Amino acid sequence: MGNKYFRGFLMGAMIGVAAGMVILPQLNASTRKRIMQTSRKMVNKAGDTVGDMMDME
């Protein structure tokens, strides 16, 4: 169960990154900076969550 969830999460993240790469060049510098900061935070949180999930097993 957990493995399917993790794969789905990664697939969604990859699709989101690809969409962001298409949209990002059309935005102004301030918006790009804010998106990059938020995405870094989300990646860090996702990494922490994955680490916590691995510790549970």
Secondary structure, DSSP 8 states (H G I E B T S, - for coil): -HHHHHHHHHHHHHHHHHHHHHHGGGS-HHHHHHHHHHHHHHHHHHHHHHHHHHHH-
